[in-house]
């Protein structure tokens, strides 16, 4: 009898629906996907996608110069669509934390391209703040800092 019950239990487990993702895992994946879509839209200079992903309240600011004013969305879009040419982007690391309707994406990010005629190839630390809206996740803030060089990076404990 015990063997029959074990077989029935195994069959039930084998035919059960696969486990569903938790809402937090689903939200984390959605924000990660939005991060990648945002960078693709920058590379493509896709105004429609940028408008969908970048909230009207968006600002860009530096992590290390608190006295410098933030760049508003309108100036950021103007620069992105008309002055910036991005050839390559890559997240070396990307960590997303979701807190209800707010998500924080922290990353080490590399990118290369040009701003007007000045070429760049940089690695930065980014902190992006996303909010859930009726239209989906939208970024409201990006904080940018220089990534430490290997010699400056703190030792792992």
C-alpha positions in Angstrom: 0.0 0.0 0.0 2.8 2.4 0.9 4.5 1.7 -2.5 1.2 2.4 -4.3 0.8 5.7 -2.5 4.4 6.7 -3.3 3.8 5.9 -7.0 0.6 8.0 -7.0 2.4 10.8 -5.3 5.2 10.7 -7.8 2.8 10.7 -10.7 0.9 13.6 -9.3 4.1 15.6 -8.8 5.3 14.7 -12.3 2.1 15.9 -13.9 1.6 19.0 -11.8 2.0 22.4 -13.5 5.5 23.8 -13.3 6.2 26.1 -10.4 5.2 29.7 -11.2 7.7 32.5 -10.7 7.2 34.7 -7.7 6.0 38.2 -8.4 9.4 39.6 -7.2 11.3 37.3 -9.6 9.0 38.3 -12.4 9.4 42.0 -11.6 13.2 41.6 -11.3 13.3 40.0 -14.8 11.1 42.7 -16.2 13.4 45.5 -14.9 16.5 43.7 -16.2 14.8 43.3 -19.6 13.9 47.1 -19.5 17.5 48.0 -18.7 18.7 46.1 -21.8 15.8 47.5 -24.0 16.7 51.0 -22.8 20.4 50.6 -23.9 19.3 49.1 -27.2 17.0 52.1 -27.8 20.0 54.4 -27.1 22.1 52.5 -29.6 19.3 52.6 -32.2 18.3 56.2 -31.4 14.8 54.9 -31.2 12.7 57.9 -30.0 9.5 55.8 -29.6 11.2 53.2 -27.4 13.0 55.9 -25.4 9.7 57.7 -24.8 8.1 54.4 -23.6 10.9 53.6 -21.2 12.1 57.0 -19.9 9.6 58.7 -17.6 8.8 62.4 -17.9 10.3 62.9 -14.5 13.7 61.4 -15.5 16.9 63.0 -14.5 20.6 62.1 -15.0 23.1 63.0 -12.3 26.7 62.2 -11.2 27.4 60.2 -8.1 30.5 62.2 -7.2 29.5 65.8 -7.9 26.5 66.7 -5.8 26.7 70.4 -6.6 26.4 69.8 -10.3 22.7 70.1 -11.4 20.9 67.1 -12.8 20.3 66.8 -16.5 16.5 66.8 -17.2 14.8 64.3 -19.6 14.5 66.9 -22.4 18.2 67.6 -22.5 19.1 63.9 -22.1 16.8 63.0 -25.0 18.2 65.8 -27.2 21.7 64.6 -26.6 20.8 60.9 -27.0 18.9 61.4 -30.2 21.1 64.0 -31.9 24.6 64.1 -30.5 25.3 60.6 -29.0 26.3 57.7 -31.2 26.6 54.5 -29.2 28.3 51.6 -30.9 28.6 49.2 -28.0 27.0 48.6 -24.6 27.4 45.8 -22.1 26.4 45.2 -18.5 29.4 43.6 -16.8 27.2 43.1 -13.7 23.5 44.0 -13.2 21.7 43.6 -9.9 18.0 44.5 -9.5 16.1 45.0 -6.2 12.4 45.4 -6.3 10.5 47.2 -3.5 6.8 47.2 -4.4 6.4 49.6 -7.3 10.0 50.8 -7.2 13.1 49.0 -8.4 16.8 49.9 -8.1 19.1 48.5 -10.8 22.8 48.7 -9.9 25.4 47.9 -12.5 28.9 48.1 -13.8 28.4 49.2 -17.4 30.7 49.5 -20.4 30.0 51.5 -23.5 31.7 53.0 -26.5 30.8 55.5 -29.1 31.0 59.3 -29.7 29.4 62.5 -28.6 29.5 64.7 -31.7 33.1 64.2 -32.7 34.6 63.1 -29.4 35.1 59.4 -29.1 34.7 57.5 -25.7 35.1 54.0 -24.4 34.1 54.0 -20.7 33.2 51.8 -17.8 30.8 53.3 -15.3 28.9 52.4 -12.2 25.1 53.1 -12.7 22.3 53.3 -10.3 18.9 53.4 -12.0 15.6 53.9 -10.3 12.5 52.4 -12.0 8.8 52.9 -11.1 5.9 50.7 -12.0 3.3 52.6 -14.0 0.1 51.6 -15.7 2.3 51.4 -18.9 4.9 49.2 -17.2 8.3 49.9 -15.7 9.8 53.3 -16.5 13.1 54.8 -15.4 13.0 58.0 -13.4 16.6 58.4 -12.4 20.1 57.4 -13.5 23.1 58.1 -11.2 26.5 57.7 -12.9 29.9 57.3 -11.4 33.3 56.2 -12.5 34.0 52.5 -12.0 37.1 52.0 -9.8 40.1 50.6 -11.6 41.2 47.1 -10.6 43.9 48.6 -8.3 41.3 50.9 -6.6 38.6 48.3 -6.1 38.2 47.3 -2.4 39.3 43.8 -1.5 36.6 41.2 -1.1 36.2 39.9 2.4 
